[in-house]
Amino acid sequence: MSDHPYVPVPASTSLGKSFEYGLDVNLGTTGSPSWQPVRRISGWTPSFPATTQDVATYDDRGAPSEEVTARGFAASFTVQGNRSLTTGAYLPEVEALMAAARGTGNTAVLEVRWYHKPDVGAPNPDDAGSALVTVEVTRQNSGNAEIESFSVTLTGRGRPQTITNPFAGWDATAPVITGVASVDGPAAGVGDMVTITGSGFLGATSVTFGVTAATEFAVINGATIVATLPAGSAGSVDVTVVTPEGTSNAFPYTRA
């Protein structure tokens, strides 16, 4: 018998891969986000640096003792510089990173989210988060015959937030709405909240009532969205939800 026996893992597990992560930037607002995946990235390296306070006393007998009072967020990665042949602009997510890297004040701040994105199997529901960050972008490849690539550093502002993992799987389909109802019971009017039920809502980028998009909505889980009803006339309107996988069916709702 070998002195170093191979210890098997459970049959239902799979060895994780380095590429099984997604990163999105918010091209909309916090109240009505428009999450755009950052394409062609490599080297995703997140960290959660600690803020500590010295709590050493005589009881520590001269040894250091630090308490972690908060954690921030930081990350680095590389991204390829794909440009439009028509406009010359980079992909929209790269343009957003560039704009933040050249901005000041609020224009230097970008909202990002990251999440486990497995090649096979279910995504880790606890391996996902979001943060407000400042951005530094450095041109990485400067040789005579190399592809255009950038080195990006994200530095968090404030505490990172835990979010529901938005990855719906590689075979995800367009969302489906099966119901719309007012949170308070009677028909909703401008500024009231409604609950939208169905499936495939993870990663939703917009919720529309007729021709007007909701300025605020929250994806509770893959089957539920809560949205604030935008301005509009009383009567029947078609409600739709848009995700990266497509646009839902139009579901009729009678508003006050």
N, C-alpha and C positions, 0 to 999 in steps of 0.2 A: 504494500500500500504506500502511496506517495506521502511524504511528510507534509506536503502542501496541497491538500485536496481542494478541488474546485467546488466552491459553494454556489449552487444555482440560485437564481432569483425566481420568484413566482412566475408561472407560465403566462399570466395575464399582464406582465409588464413589458416595456420596450425601452431600450437604451435611448436616452435623449440625444438630440442632434444640436449642433451649434447654431444651425440656421432656423431653429424653430421659435423665432420671435418676430413679432410685428411692431412697427412704430408708426404712429399717425400724428399729423399736425392738424390743428383746428384752423380751418380757413374761414370759419364763421365767427360766432360769438359764444360766450360761455352759456348764455340762455338758449341759444339756438345754434348748436355746433354743426359744423360741416367737416367731418373727419376725412382727411385725405391720407391714404397710406403712403409712406415714404418708400419709393421703389428703388431697387438696385443698391441696397445697403449691404455692408459687411462690417465685421468687427464690433458688433453691438456689445458695449461693456458698461452696464449700469452699476451704480453704487449708491449707498445710503449713508453718507458721512454723519458721524455722531457729533452732537453738541454735548459737552460734558462739564460737570462742576466738581471741584475738589471737595470731597467729603471726608478726607483723612482725619483721624483722631489718634490719640495716644494708643487706643486699642489696636490700631494697625501696626504698632511697634516699628514705626519708621518706614513702612512700605506704602507705596502710593495707593490711593483709593479714589476712583472716579465714578460718579453716577451719570448715566446717560439721561439727559433731560429732554432731548429732542433728536430727530433725525431729518436730514435734508435729502436732496436728490442730486445726483450728477451722472452724466453718461457721456460716452464718446463713441463715434462710429465713423465710417467712411461711406460716401455716396458718389455714384457716378454722375457725371454732368451731361445728361441727355437734354438736347435742345430741339425745339421745333424748327423744322426746315422752312416753315412759312414766316414765323415771327422772330426767330432767333432766340426766343425766351427759353429758359430752362423749364422743366416740369414744374407744375404749380407748387408742389411741396418744397422743391429746391429754391424756388423764388421766395417762398415764405421764410425759409431759413436764412437766405441771403439778406432779405429785408430786415429781419430781426438783428442780424449780425452787424448791420450798418446803422441801426436805429439808435435813438436815445429815448429816455423816459419810457412811456407806455409802448412806443413803437419798437422798443428793444425787447419786449416780452412776448413770448409765444407759449401757447398751451399745447402740450403734447400728451399722448398716452402710449403705453407699451403693454404688451400682453403675450402670453404663451400661445404659440401658434403651431401645434404639433403636425408632423407629417402624417401620422396615423394616430387613431385613438382620440379620446376626449381631451380638450384643453384643461389645464389646471385652473380651477375657478379662483384660486387665491393668488395666482401669479399675474397680476394685472394692476396697473396704477396710472395716475395722471399727475401732472405737475405744471406749474407755471415756471418757465425757464428763460434765461438769457442765453444768447448763442454766440459762439465764435466759429468762424469758418476760415480754413486755411487751404489754399490750393496745394494739393498733395503731390501730384505728378508734374514734374517740370523738365523731364528729359526731352530728347529730340524726336521721339517716335512713340509716345505713350498715350493711353487714353486719358480723357479729362476726368479727374477724380478729386474730391474734396474731403478734408478731415474736419469733422464737426465735433465741437464740445458743447454740451448742455450743462448749465449750472442752475440748480433749482432756486426759486424764490419762495420762501415759506415751506410748509410741510407738504410732502407728496400725499395724494389721496388714494385710498383703495377703491377700485371700481369693479363692476361686473365685467368679467372677461368678454369682450365683444366678438371674439372669433367664433363664427357660426359653422365652421368646417369648410373643407374644400369643395364639397358638393352642395353647399347652401343654395337654396332657391329664393326667388322673389318673395317678399312678405305677403301675408294674407290677412285681411281684416275680416273678423267675424262679428264684431259688435262695437258700438260707440254709445256711451251713456254719460250723462252728467254726473259729476261726483256728488252733487248735493241733491239729486233726485229729479226735480223738474227740468225742463229744457234749459240748456245753458245759453247765456248771452255773452256779449263782449267782456272779456276778462275773467269769465268763469272757467273752471277746469272740467275737462272731460276725460274719461278713461277709455282708451282704445284697446280692444282685446283681439287676439288672433295668434299668429305665429311668424317666426322669421324676423323679429323686430331688432335683434341685436345689431349694433352698428348703424342704426337709422340716422340719416343725415338731414331729413326734412319731413315735416308733417304739414299737409296742405288741406285747407277747408275751402272748397271751391277753387278759386284762383289765388287765394291769399294764404301765404305760409304762416304757420304759427311762429311767433317770435320766441316763445319759450315752450320747451317740452322736455320730458325726462323719460329715458328708457328704463323702466323698472326691471324688466327681464325680457327674455325672448318672446313672451306672450302678452306683455302689458306695456303700454305707453300712457303717461299722463301729460296732457297738453293744455295750454291756456288758449281759449278761443279768441282768434283775432277779430278785428273789425269786419263787419259784413252785414248784409240785410237779413232780416228774419225769413225763415222758410227752409226748404230743403237744400242741402249742399252735399257735394260728394267729398268724402274724406279719403285721402291717399297718404301712404307712407312710402318713403324712398330709402332704400339701403344700397350698399355697394352691389348687392345681387340683383337689384331691379326695383320696379315700382309696383306697389300692391294693386289689387282690385279697387275700384271706386266704391266706397260704402256710403249709402245715403244716410244723412242725419238731419233732423229738423231742429234748427236752432231758434232761440227766442229773438 
